[in-house]
Each structure stands twice: as structure tokens, then as C-alpha cells.
Amino acid sequence: MPFKHNASRRDKFAKAKYGVTNWAGYNESLRQRGDVTIWLSEDAMARWSPPPAGKRGAQRRSSDLAIEACLTLRVVFGLALRQTQGFVRSLLRLMRIDLPVPDFSTLCRRAPSLTIKPVRRPMGRPITLIVDSTSLRIHIGRDWMSEKHGLPKSRKTWRKLHIGLDPESGHIVTSTLTTEHVSDPGALPELLAQVAEVVCRFLGDGAYDGAPPAAMIRDVFGPDVELVIPPGLRPFEAELIHRINSLSPLTHQVTPSRAIARSEMPISR
């Protein structure tokens, strides 16, 4: 069978076993897993129903905040749409709040066009901003058909997610989604434009090394901002890594740190 092809090489490493030493804290953590406390704030209840649209026709009964709250509970608890409607209805009944509950068909219809606005909480202090990016692959839903029926493979499509994080609070301060052709310094202006807090320190990888990104950061946050950016990969280092890997294809691939240590190797021009 196909799923037994790699059975001999699967689970080669034994699962690590950890002994529990603090049983009181361990038992309390297991109790807190079942402790569910949910409530609605006064602001959420006031914005649950949308204001009059001022147009002819039927008016909406639930605001975008109500739809977002229901969909958030659905994701957190792994519920279906009908179960989400029943869960929110029982929650409002326990709180003795007379508010309309969005129907499951309303949740399904308004979910694709819902615009979620990030909640910005004022810190009241200068923050440290860590900026990085990651790649996201776009799945078309036919990968299993390609493997099963041998369909021609399509070109992989990627998106890049750029995120700015405050490490002390754990909040995502800024974010943007670009295509795979946009570099990290190219997405930096849009990221910095979303930051409303005072930034005292900027941390990034070697992609932000250079005079233009540094000047842009100091122009937005002021000349006193501290920049913690490691040196990026220079062109001669990239050529050195390429030559070393091409000379020794059977050995481990050389990383930039190993290449710098072996930089005494002669390079023919």
C-alpha cells in the first residue's frame, strides 16, 4: 500500500519523556484548560447593532463587530456555523442580554467580505519593533489530485507576509501582505506608516542592512532610534558560498557563517 512505503523509516526517534516535578502547578494548569470565561464589554454591546444605513431596502440587523465576534468564537472553539449561532445565543442568554444573534447563513454570506481592523492599544511607553517576513504558499485545492492522478504540476505561487511585533506585549503592531517579488526593504515604507507608537529600538535581519532603510527608519521614528541590524550578505560572500557548494556537492551545504570562516580560500576572477 502507498501509505506503508515509508513505514520502515517512520518514527525512528523515541518520544521524549519528561517527568513532572511540580504536581500542584501541573494539576492547576489542567483545571484551567476547562475554565472558560467569556463576556461582552459595554462597548461591544453598544456596537452590536449597526446604525441606520440611510438607504432604501432592508437594513442589516448585525454589525461587522457582531459578525467578527461570532467568527472569532467559531475559530477558537472549532465550531460549525450552526453551532456558532447556538453558542452565541446561549452565551447572550446566560448574560441576560437581549441582542439579535446573526443567522448561520448570514455568517457564511458576510464572512468573505468582512474587513477586520486590528485593535490598537496605546502602550504609553516607547516600544521595541521587530520586523521580519515569511513566505506563504497559495494552495489551489488540487494537490491531492495531482499526486493521485499524475496531473501536470502548476507553478507555485507565493505571498510574503511582513510583520512588525512588540516583544514585550506580544502585539502585532504592523503587518502587510505583498507578492513574492516585493523585497523586505520595499515593503518597509508601508509597514512603518502603520506604526502609531513611539519606537525606541528597531530590530531586523540582514535584509534591512544598508543606508536607504536606515535613513527611512530614522526619518519616521527620529534620529535617536536604536538600530539593531546584522550585516547582510555581501556579493563576494554570495559568490564564495556558491563556489564552495559547487566544489563539494556531496558535503553539507555551506551557510554564510561557515563561508566567512573559510573566506581565506582563493577565488579566481
Phi, psi and omega in degrees: 000148183298324183286350178261006184294320182258021183295328182288335182258002183272146177058052178284330184261134178290145180290134182291141180244129181243131178275137180274124179254328180255086184289329180295313178292325179294316179294321179293324177295324176292326177293322182290343175296329179263003180272105182248117178235112183232136176210164177250134179284166179296325178293320179293320179292327179288332181258013182292319179263136183284154175290161178301134182284339181075019180239164179282151181107183181291141180265152177288141180266339183234137179279174177295330178295319179294318178295318180295320179296318180293317179291328176294317176296326179295317180290320183295316184261001178064048184258157170279175184294316179292323177292326177295318178298316178293324180293315179293323179295317177292326179295315178293328178291321178293327179277354180058050180242128180265087178230146179288139179262128179299137178289157181296327176290327176293320177297318180292323184283324186265352181295316182295328183263009183282131177258114182266121179264127179295142180277122180257118179254122180295129182279325183077014181204158174295143184245164172258125184254121176252122184243133177203173181221157177217158183261141179238126178272139179265120179262135180264000177083012180238017181294319181292329176290325178294320179288326184280316186256359178070037179288153179296136183282133178275164180291134181291135179246134185234157169230152180248128179255117179258128187229139171244123189238143171264112187291334183286317180265340182079010182273143173277110185280321183212152180199152176203153181241124182233176175281174183288346183272352180271125180281171179295315175294332179291329178270358183295320180300319179291326177293314183291332180291339181273349184276120178258348181275166175276125183254126179257340182214136179240126179241133178205171179271190184292347179293336180265011179282130179147165182289317180298313177297322179295319178293324179293319180294317180290333177290329182273314187259356179103161183287347183270001182290139180270127181255120177244092184226121178288157179295139180281179181279117181283161181299322181290329177291320177297320178293323179297316179296319180296319181290320180295317180292327179286332178281332182233075183287340183271352180264180179293146178292141184273131176267168179303323180293321178290327180293322179294324179292333181254026185289354180280358178292137181288144178238121180279135180261000000 
